[in-house]
């Protein structure tokens, strides 16, 4: 674990500008999947504070707009280990040292779209920084499952936020500063 922190501290160029944490934008990717907009809001706040490149993970066939229909579909997909097809093109991750990966907690794990992203991308040798949103289920197995799917990468401490479309800017700033130490 200490190796992860040292690797992250070595990769991130952190300075304070008007209270904002900044990382080298060209080496930081923020990839996320968001159904309701909560994970998107956290991703956008991370992008605002780091200057990294934002990438939304999108499925070829979108999930239903109705909440219960999405819950039913996601529950079945997770039980079946299904990985939905993603809209392409996916980003070329070779130029990034740090990849933030955001997902909602769906049935105690990461969303199937995030599993598809992890399977499609070679993140070996990269520092992966998870961020998870939830509606009361907290982190459960999300970080453990993401780590298991992230072959050859270093996984840093996750940000876990209760589902809201207005993330706590100060909490995210403190988390980013803690990662850089």
N, C-alpha and C positions, 0 to 999 in steps of 0.2 A: 504494500500500500504506500509506503514511504517513497518507493521508486516512482509511483504514479504522480505523487505531489511534486517530486523533483522534476519529472519530465514536463509536467504542466507548467511549473514555475519557469522552467527553461524555455518553453515555447511561447509563453505569453509575455508580451511587452505591455506592462501595466503602468499607467500613470494617471494622475488625477487632473482633470480639466473641468473646472466648474462643478466638482462633485461627481463627475461621471468616470467610470472605469473604462479604459480604452485598451484594446488589444490590437495587434497588427491585423488590419482588415483583410489583407490579401492572403493571410494564412488561417483565417477563421471562417468556417462554414456553419450556418445554423439551419439544420434540416429538421422539419417538423411535420407532423400530421395533426390536423385539427378538424373535428366534425362540427362542434358547436361554436368554435371561435375562442375558447378559453386558452388552448395551447398556442394558438396563433398570437394571442395578446402577449403571452409570456415570451414567445419567440421574437416578436417585434420589440419588446422591451430589452431583451438581450442584445438584439441588433443595434438598438439605439445606444446602448451603453458600451458596446464593443466595437462597433463599426464593421462587423463581419458581414459576410454575404448571406442573404436570406434565401432559403429554398423551401417551397411548400411541397411536401410529398402528397401526390394526388393519385387516386385510383382511377383506372379506365372507366369502370362502372361506379359512379358515386353511390354512397350509402343513401338509404331513403331519408327524406326530410322529416318524417314522423319519428319521434323518439323511440316509441315501443318497437316499431319495425326495425330500427337500427339496432336496438338492444337484442332482439331476437336473432337477427342476422349475425351480429358480432359474436354472440354466445355460441352459435353453431360453428362459425368459422374458427373460433379459437379451439373449440372441442375437437374439430377435425384437423387442426394444424394447417388450415388453408392460408395461402398467401396470395392476395389479389394482385392482378396485373396492375402495373403503375403506368401513368402517363409518362412518356419519354419526350425529350431526352432528360436523362438523369445528369446531375452535375459531374464534371470530371474532378474527382477528389484528389488527384495527384498533387495539386498545388497547395493543398491545405494540410496544416500540421494539427490543428484542433478542429474537431467536428462536434458541435453541440447537436444532440438528437432529442427531439421532443415528441412526447406521446401522451395521450390521455390514458388513464388506468381504465382498461376495459376488462371486466371480469377477472381482476387481480393480476393482469399482465399488460404488456404493451399492445397497442392496436395492430391488427394483422398487416395494415399498410406499412407500418414501421418494420415489421419482420420482413416484408418484401424488400424494403429499402436496404436493410442490413444484408440480406442475401444477395442483392444485386451489386452492392458496392464492396470494393476491397479496402477495408479500413485498417488493414494490418500495418502496424508501425505508427498509427495515429493515436492521439489522445482523444478519447470520446467522452463527452460531458453530457450525461442525461439530464433532461428536465421533464418532470411528470406533473400533470394536472389530474385532479380527482374530484369527485363529488361526495366524498365522505369515506372512500375506501383506502385512503392514504396511499402508501407506496406498494404494499403487498409484495408481489413477486416481479414487479415491473423492472427494477434495476437488475435483479438477479437474472431474469430471462433475457434482458437486453445484453448483459455481460456475456451470457452463454452463447449468444448469437454473434458476438463481436470478436471473431477469431483474430488473434494476434494483435489486438489493440489494448491500450491502457485505458481503463475506465475510471474516471474521476468521480468525486462526490456529487451526487445528484441534487438538483433543486426540486423540491416537491411543494406544489402550491395547491391550495384548495381552489376548485373551479370557480373562476371569476373572469369576466372579460376585462377587468381592471387589476392587473397584477400589482403587487406592492413594490414600487420602484426601489425603495430603500432596502427591502429584503433581498432583491436581486443584486443590487449593488454590493451589499455586504457579502453575499455568497460569492460573487465574482472576485472580490478582494481577497476573501479567504482562500479561494482556489489558487490565487497567484502567489501566495506566501509559501 
